[in-house]
Amino acid sequence: MDPSSEFLALELPFAANDREEDERVYYGELVMEVAPKATTLLADHLFSPSLLLAERLELGLVPLAYKTVLELGAGCALPSLLAATFAPPSSTAPPRLVLATDYPSPIILDTLRKNIQQNSHVVRAGCVLGYEGFEWGNEEDLKRVKRWLDGHQVPEAGFDILILSDLLHFSSSHTELVNSVVALLKRDGEARVYVAAGMCSPPCLNSIKFELMPSLIVPFRKLYRSREGKVSGEWLGELCVRGLTKDDMGARKGKCWWWAGRWGAGAYSDVTRNDQKKTAGTA
């Protein structure tokens, strides 16, 4: 069986029920469309890991105040949209920038554009929400993504938060994905990458290929796992998701893994020292 067909077979029973009469997805105040049929990139579904990350955002477990946030392979961009619009009880301020990216296909990017436009009225004041086409490994695309940081922090410094939802199924793309994280995550002790994946990914992927990072110029600490990586099946979010009960959401959540990763100290100490030298030189 084709890997993508096996993957869809595990998710489609949920997807068919969720969107039986309406092709849009409703999560709290958010209204989202999914891309027309695009199964080669799996951009035409809202998969369970996106819902898991949305719950993490609802609970305030991803610190967003004044941060710059980048989502890779966003699809319909539920995590990005929620990060830009929802204020959890612990929130003190919105993120400064939320950028949703996906493969630069006109169909996929048109979906991102529509979703951002039709939810722009609920974006929190002080937050910039945008989208960009980004093919992992493409240097010109990488430059365009980094240009969004201009005016939000030191250009080229990288994003404070990276969100990766269900991007591990195609192992042939892992090297490009890892290189993208290395290039785009800010070299800072507080920078984080949040990763969620379905359990239907091949077992070897549950060790997540970010173990490759020590050989990619900078050390990357092993990703911290919630309950050894597995997530509790109880749904803790409060926002209403049309067509799904809390039991339905819990069942979806229980089929996922998630990790939160950060740089090892050696990855950013040299950068910090260089910044201090520059500051001293201009004092």
URMO-V592674 format. One record per residue. BURIAL is b if it has 16 or more other ideal C-beta (glycine too) atoms within 10 Angstrom, else e. Layout:
# URMO-V592674
BURIAL ; BURIAL
This chain:
# URMO-V592674
e ; e ; e ; e ; e ; e ; b ; b ; e ; e ; b ; e ; e ; b ; b ; e ; e ; b ; b ; e ; e ; e ; e ; e ; b ; b ; b ; b ; e ; b ; b ; b ; b ; b ; b ; e ; e ; b ; e ; e ; b ; b ; b ; b ; b ; b ; b ; b ; b ; b ; b ; b ; b ; b ; b ; b ; b ; b ; e ; e ; b ; b ; e ; b ; e ; b ; b ; b ; b ; b ; b ; b ; b ; b ; b ; b ; b ; b ; b ; b ; b ; b ; b ; b ; b ; b ; e ; e ; e ; e ; e ; e ; e ; b ; b ; b ; b ; b ; b ; b ; b ; b ; b ; e ; b ; e ; e ; b ; b ; e ; b ; b ; e ; b ; b ; b ; e ; e ; b ; e ; e ; e ; b ; b ; e ; e ; b ; b ; b ; e ; b ; b ; b ; b ; b ; b ; e ; b ; e ; e ; b ; b ; e ; e ; b ; b ; e ; b ; b ; e ; e ; b ; b ; e ; e ; e ; b ; b ; b ; b ; b ; b ; b ; b ; b ; b ; b ; b ; b ; b ; e ; e ; b ; b ; e ; e ; b ; b ; b ; b ; b ; b ; b ; b ; b ; b ; b ; b ; e ; e ; b ; b ; b ; b ; b ; b ; b ; b ; b ; b ; b ; e ; e ; e ; b ; e ; e ; b ; e ; b ; e ; e ; b ; e ; e ; e ; e ; b ; e ; b ; e ; e ; b ; e ; e ; e ; e ; e ; b ; e ; b ; e ; e ; e ; b ; e ; b ; e ; e ; e ; b ; e ; e ; b ; e ; e ; e ; b ; b ; b ; e ; b ; b ; b ; b ; b ; b ; b ; b ; e ; b ; b ; b ; e ; e ; e ; b ; b ; e ; e ; b ; e ; e ; e ; e ; e ; e ; e ; e ; e ; e ; e ; e
